Amino acid sequence: MEIYTTYYNSPLGEIEISATNEHIMSIMFKDAEKKPSPSLTASDSIPEIIANATTQLNEYFQGTRKSFELPFSQDGTEFQQTVWNELLRIPFGETISYEELAICLGDKNKIRAAASANGLNKLNILIPCHRVIGKNGKLVGYGGDLWRKKWLINHEFKFSEKKGRLF
């Protein structure tokens, strides 16, 4: 399976996008990356899926896109996949706590496991792990750095029906 990569210059810094011809595999802030990237195959042509991803990221950062329509795939346990699917249910411009996430998963006691799975998400922005905050309303735990989490939450809130700023 051939893997392609490109770099996208966002308002939050450089983002590395990796994909096959069929699926987006990762969208990671380059300077915040704590794990090695998958091996990438150099290619002169970028598949249409990556072009679509950059177009949709442009629309997101302009405030005109509130959800993504991209096929994606990332490796993870059944529990991690469940957490990532639950993150997709958090509406644009809204946040939930890690405790609320665990409750949505059916067990308030799974808060640490849910937080861990949230932190392993390699599809930043696409799977909105930034929308999960501390129970006390504070910003905690974001692999892309807390300043980016704050920016993303405020950006979404600004373009949501609520308008304004959260932080």
N, C-alpha and C positions, 0 to 999 in steps of 0.2 A: 504494500500500500504506500503510495507516494504521499508525502506530507509537504505542504507548501506553507510559506510564511511571508508575512509582510509587516511593515511597521506603520502605525497610524499616529500622526501627531494630533493629540487631543488637547483640550484646554488644561488637562491635568498631567500632561507629559506624554512621553512615548508609550504606545501600547503595541505589544506584539500579538498578532493574530495568526494562529496556526489552523490549518484545515486540510482535509482530504478533498477530493472532488465532490463528496457527498455531505460532509459534516464539518461544522466549526468545532475544533477540538479545544482551543484555548483562546482567551482574550485576557492578557495579563499586562498590568502596568510594569514596564520593563525595569525600572529602578527599584521597584518594591518586590520583585520576584525573589523568593527565598528558596525555591526548588529549581533544579536544572530544567531547561526547556526540553521538549522531546527532540530527537534528532530531526533535523530539517533537511529536506532535499532542495538544493538550489535549482531553480527553474527560471527560464526567461519569461514564462507566461504564468500569470496568477489566475487561478480558476474563478469562474463567475461568482461562486459562493463568497469568496473573499471580497470581491468588488461589491457585492450586495451588502456584506457586513459593514464595509467602510461607508457606504451610502446611508445605511440605517444608523450607524454611529453619528454621522454628520447630522442627520435629522434629530436624533436624540439630543445632541449637544445644542442644537438650535431651538430645542423645545417643542418641535412639531411631532416627535414620535414618543409614544408612551409605552409601547411594547414592541418586542422584536418578532419578526417572522423569518426565522432562520433555522434550518435543521442543525442540530448540535448533538454532540455525544462526548461524554467524558467518563473515563473509567472510575468505578467506585463500587463499594459494597451495596447491597440492597438497601441498607439503612441510609447510607449517604445519598443514594438516588432518591429515596423517599424525602429526605430533608431538602434536597435541591428542588424537587418537584413542589414541595410546600412553599419554598421561597418564591416560586413563580406565581403563587396565588396572592402575594402581598401587593395591593394596588399601588400604582404609580403615585408618588407624593405622600405615601403613608409609611409608617414604621410600626414594628411590633417588637416586643422584648424577647430575649432569648427564652425566658420562662414561657411566654405566650407561644413561642415556636414549639417548645417541648409539649405543651398542652395540646396544640394542634396535631402533634404526632401521636397523641394518645397517652402520654405519660409525663407528668410534670417532673418526675425524677430523672428524665433523660436529658436534662438541661445541658450537662457537660458534653454528652455525646452529640447533641444537636449543635452545640457551639463548635465542637471539633469538626464535624462534617461541614458546617457553614464555612469554616476557615480553610477547608480543602478544596473549595469551589475554584476551578480554573477558568470559569466563564464569567469574569467580572463584568458588571453592568448588564449583560445578557441575562444571567441568573442573578437577581438583585440581592446579593448577600449584604450589601451596604444598608439595606432597609431594616436590619435587625440591630437593636440598641439595648442598652442595659435597662433593667427593671425600673431603675430610678430616673430614666429618661436621658441618661448620659451616654455619650459616645464611647463605646468600648469595642475592642477586638475587630480590627480590619487589616488584612494582609497588605492592602494597598496604601496603608498609612491613614491615621485618623483624620488628617487634614483633607484627604480626598473623600473620605466617608462623609464628612461635614459638608463639603462642596456638593457632592452628589445628592445628598438629602435636601439641602437648600435649593439646588437647581430644580429638582423634581417638585418640591413644594411650590416654588415660584411659578411653575408652569402647570400646576394642578389647579383644580377648581377652588382650592383653599386660598391660594395666592399668599405671598409674603415669604417669611423666613422662619425656620424652626430654631436654628442655632446661630 
